[in-house]
Amino acid sequence: TFTQDKEVSKGKTDIFVWFNVNNIAIVPISSNIIVYPNPVNETASFAGSLQGREASITLYDNLGKEVYFYGNIPLTNGELRYAIATAHLANGSYTAELQSDTGDRVIVRFMIVK
């Protein structure tokens, strides 16, 4: 399990640093994927573009614990449209990692407020 370290601003590109004992991942924070509405009440909708034919999504809570995963989300011409019911998730800050079958990987952040 990766744990969230911090968000770092480097000039024009914000990055997210994730780490565990064996791995370090530096991932750009995406402006290609949006979460709406933000803050989320009942359903988090994800929309935007990723390279590839299918994608997976993993949600992490503010402590870096994985709280949701779903794979094999079809991309239509590189466009992602996906919604998650959030009734089972607590209020707070979340990070979504989206990764396509080609390795395209983006991070988006959002809040759940019920």
C-alpha positions as CSV (number, residue, x, y, z in Angstrom):
1,T,0.0,0.0,0.0
2,F,1.3,3.4,-0.9
3,T,1.0,6.2,1.6
4,Q,0.5,9.7,0.7
5,D,3.5,11.9,1.5
6,K,2.8,15.4,0.2
7,E,1.9,17.6,-2.6
8,V,4.8,19.5,-4.1
9,S,4.6,22.5,-6.4
10,K,7.4,22.6,-9.0
11,G,6.9,25.6,-11.3
12,K,3.9,25.0,-13.5
13,T,3.4,21.4,-12.5
14,D,2.1,20.2,-9.2
15,I,3.2,16.6,-8.3
16,F,2.2,14.1,-5.7
17,V,4.8,11.9,-4.0
18,W,3.7,8.4,-2.9
19,F,6.0,6.0,-1.1
20,N,6.3,2.7,0.6
21,V,9.3,0.8,1.8
22,N,10.3,-0.5,-1.7
23,N,8.9,2.2,-4.1
24,I,8.6,5.9,-4.7
25,A,6.2,7.2,-7.2
26,I,6.0,10.8,-8.4
27,V,2.8,11.5,-10.3
28,P,1.5,14.7,-11.8
29,I,-1.7,16.1,-10.4
30,S,-4.0,16.1,-13.3
31,S,-6.0,18.9,-14.9
32,N,-7.2,16.3,-17.5
33,I,-9.5,14.6,-15.1
34,I,-12.2,16.4,-13.0
35,V,-14.3,15.2,-10.1
36,Y,-17.7,16.7,-9.8
37,P,-19.4,17.9,-7.8
38,N,-16.6,18.8,-5.5
39,P,-17.2,18.6,-2.6
40,V,-19.1,15.3,-3.2
41,N,-22.3,14.4,-1.4
42,E,-23.7,11.2,-2.7
43,T,-21.9,10.4,-6.0
44,A,-18.4,11.3,-7.2
45,S,-18.3,11.6,-11.0
46,F,-15.0,11.4,-12.8
47,A,-14.6,12.8,-16.4
48,G,-11.7,13.6,-18.6
49,S,-9.1,12.0,-20.9
50,L,-6.6,9.2,-20.4
51,Q,-4.5,7.4,-23.0
52,G,-5.6,3.8,-23.6
53,R,-8.6,1.5,-23.9
54,E,-9.4,0.9,-20.3
55,A,-8.5,2.3,-16.8
56,S,-8.6,1.5,-13.1
57,I,-9.4,3.8,-10.3
58,T,-8.2,3.6,-6.7
59,L,-9.4,5.8,-3.9
60,Y,-7.3,6.6,-0.8
61,D,-8.5,8.3,2.3
62,N,-6.5,11.2,3.9
63,L,-4.3,8.6,5.8
64,G,-3.3,6.9,2.5
65,K,-5.5,3.8,3.1
66,E,-7.0,2.3,0.0
67,V,-10.8,2.5,0.4
68,Y,-12.0,1.7,-3.1
69,F,-10.7,0.0,-6.3
70,Y,-12.3,-0.8,-9.6
71,G,-10.6,-1.9,-12.8
72,N,-11.5,-2.5,-16.5
73,I,-13.3,0.8,-16.9
74,P,-13.7,1.3,-20.6
75,L,-12.3,4.4,-22.2
76,T,-14.1,5.7,-25.3
77,N,-11.6,7.4,-27.6
78,G,-9.5,8.0,-24.5
79,E,-12.4,9.6,-22.6
80,L,-13.2,8.5,-19.1
81,R,-16.7,8.7,-17.6
82,Y,-17.2,7.0,-14.3
83,A,-19.3,7.5,-11.1
84,I,-18.9,6.1,-7.6
85,A,-21.6,6.1,-4.9
86,T,-20.0,7.5,-1.7
87,A,-22.6,6.5,0.9
88,H,-20.1,4.0,2.4
89,L,-17.3,6.6,2.7
90,A,-16.8,9.0,5.6
91,N,-16.6,12.7,5.3
92,G,-13.1,13.9,4.5
93,S,-10.4,14.4,1.9
94,Y,-9.7,11.7,-0.7
95,T,-7.2,11.1,-3.4
96,A,-8.1,9.2,-6.6
97,E,-5.4,7.5,-8.7
98,L,-6.5,6.7,-12.2
99,Q,-4.3,4.5,-14.4
100,S,-4.8,3.3,-17.9
101,D,-3.7,0.1,-19.6
102,T,-1.0,2.1,-21.4
103,G,0.5,3.3,-18.1
104,D,-1.0,6.8,-18.2
105,R,-1.5,7.7,-14.6
106,V,-3.1,10.7,-12.9
107,I,-4.1,11.9,-9.5
108,V,-7.1,14.0,-8.5
109,R,-8.2,15.2,-5.1
110,F,-11.7,15.8,-3.8
111,M,-13.7,16.1,-0.6
112,I,-16.8,14.2,0.6
113,V,-19.2,16.3,2.7
114,K,-22.6,14.8,3.6
